[in-house]
Amino acid sequence: MFLDFEKIIPGFSYLIPIIFILGSLYSLIKRIKYHRNEKNNYVGIETSNDSYYRTTPFIFGTIILIGSIISKIYFTIDLTLFSLLITLGLFQIIIGLFFIPSGLISFTTNSIKFQIENFNEQIQLETIEKIELFRNSLTINKINGETSNINFVNLTDKDKTKLENLLNENLVKHN
């Protein structure tokens, strides 16, 4: 009834964990680069859903670790597959330590780009009169009188200070 992938593709049981390990490694490298932020032209903004995103890698990593240990103790699982699963579980837990907020504000030479929840907009810096920061929202006031509100943010004091510095640095150049 079921396909025996191991007969069709020898080593298939190792292939899936290896693919997930490579994906986890890529994610970890991306997260480390984010935390280095050598260019300092963007800032991550936590959204109201980030508390869930923050815990997910820990949950998956713990489930994989516990599942692989139980499989090793109670079932016949070879050492290679066990090692791959332990590595995958540890990578997931490490990924959880390098959290990246899901909202992003980035600066280019002439514009500011907002990627926060369902608000994805790029605004020319010279059109911005001021940006107001609140704990749960951002308000962008443009010179022509238009106002854009970004809700569902969760600004911590650290994020607010970093964003204020970045805004002052980039808006002062253009106004």
C-alpha positions in Angstrom: 0.0 0.0 0.0 2.7 2.5 1.0 5.7 3.3 -1.2 9.0 2.1 0.1 11.1 5.2 -0.8 14.2 3.5 0.7 14.0 0.8 -2.1 13.4 3.4 -4.8 16.0 5.9 -3.6 18.6 4.3 -1.4 19.5 6.6 1.5 16.2 8.4 1.3 15.8 8.4 5.1 19.0 10.5 5.3 18.1 12.8 2.5 15.1 14.6 4.3 17.0 15.5 7.5 20.0 16.7 5.4 17.7 19.0 3.4 16.2 20.4 6.6 19.7 20.8 8.1 20.9 22.7 5.0 17.8 24.9 5.2 18.4 25.5 8.9 22.0 26.3 8.2 21.0 28.9 5.6 18.5 30.4 8.1 21.1 30.6 10.8 23.6 32.3 8.5 20.9 34.8 7.5 20.0 35.5 11.1 23.6 36.0 12.1 24.1 38.5 9.3 21.0 40.3 10.4 22.3 40.6 14.0 25.7 41.9 12.7 23.9 44.6 10.6 27.2 46.0 9.3 25.6 48.3 6.8 23.3 49.7 9.6 20.7 50.7 6.9 17.8 48.8 8.3 16.1 48.0 11.6 13.8 45.1 12.5 10.5 45.9 14.1 8.6 43.4 16.2 5.0 42.9 15.3 2.2 41.5 17.4 2.7 38.0 15.9 6.4 37.8 16.7 5.9 36.3 20.1 4.7 33.2 18.3 7.5 33.3 15.7 10.1 33.6 18.5 9.1 30.4 20.2 8.5 28.2 17.2 12.1 27.1 16.5 12.5 26.1 20.2 9.3 24.0 20.1 10.4 22.3 16.8 13.9 21.8 18.0 12.8 20.3 21.3 10.3 18.0 19.6 13.0 16.8 17.1 15.5 16.2 19.9 13.0 14.3 22.2 11.6 12.4 19.2 15.1 11.3 18.0 16.1 10.2 21.6 12.9 8.2 22.0 13.4 6.7 18.6 16.9 5.6 19.5 15.8 4.1 22.8 12.6 2.4 21.8 13.0 1.7 18.0 15.7 0.6 15.7 17.2 3.8 14.3 20.7 3.8 13.0 23.4 6.1 14.4 23.7 8.2 11.2 20.0 9.1 11.1 20.0 9.7 14.9 23.0 12.0 14.5 21.3 13.9 11.7 18.1 14.4 13.7 20.0 15.5 16.8 21.9 18.0 14.6 18.7 19.3 13.1 17.1 19.7 16.6 20.1 21.6 17.9 20.1 23.8 14.8 16.5 24.7 15.4 17.2 25.6 19.0 20.2 27.8 18.0 18.0 29.5 15.3 15.6 30.4 18.1 18.4 32.3 19.9 18.9 34.5 16.8 15.4 35.9 16.4 14.7 38.2 13.5 11.6 40.5 13.9 9.1 40.0 11.0 8.8 43.8 10.4 11.5 45.6 8.6 12.3 49.2 7.9 15.2 49.8 5.5 16.8 52.9 4.0 18.2 53.4 0.5 19.8 56.6 -0.8 16.6 58.4 -1.4 13.8 56.3 0.2 12.6 54.4 3.2 10.9 51.0 2.7 8.4 49.6 5.2 7.7 45.9 5.3 5.5 45.4 8.3 2.6 42.9 8.3 0.4 44.0 5.4 2.0 47.4 5.0 4.6 47.2 2.2 5.4 50.7 0.9 8.5 52.6 -0.3 8.4 56.3 0.4 10.7 59.0 -0.9 12.5 60.6 2.0 12.0 64.2 0.7 8.2 63.6 0.9 8.2 62.8 4.6 7.5 65.6 7.1 7.8 63.5 10.2 7.4 59.9 11.5 5.8 59.4 14.9 6.7 56.3 16.9 4.3 54.8 19.4 4.5 51.4 21.2 1.8 49.8 19.0 1.9 51.9 15.8 3.9 54.2 13.5 2.5 57.3 11.9 4.1 58.7 8.7 3.1 62.3 8.0 4.0 63.4 4.4 4.5 67.0 3.3 1.4 66.9 1.0 -0.8 66.2 4.1 -1.2 62.4 3.6 -0.9 60.2 6.6 -0.1 56.5 6.8 -0.6 54.5 9.9 1.2 51.2 10.5 -0.5 49.2 13.2 0.3 45.8 14.8 3.9 46.8 15.8 5.4 46.0 19.2 8.1 48.6 19.7 10.4 47.9 22.6 12.4 50.8 24.1 15.6 49.4 22.4 13.8 49.1 19.0 12.4 52.6 19.4 15.8 54.1 20.2 17.5 52.3 17.3 14.7 53.4 14.9 14.8 57.0 16.1 18.6 57.1 15.6 18.3 55.6 12.1 15.4 57.9 11.2 17.3 61.0 12.4 20.4 60.0 10.6 18.6 59.4 7.3 15.9 62.1 7.4 18.3 64.9 8.4 20.3 64.2 5.2 17.3 64.9 3.0 15.4 67.7 4.8 
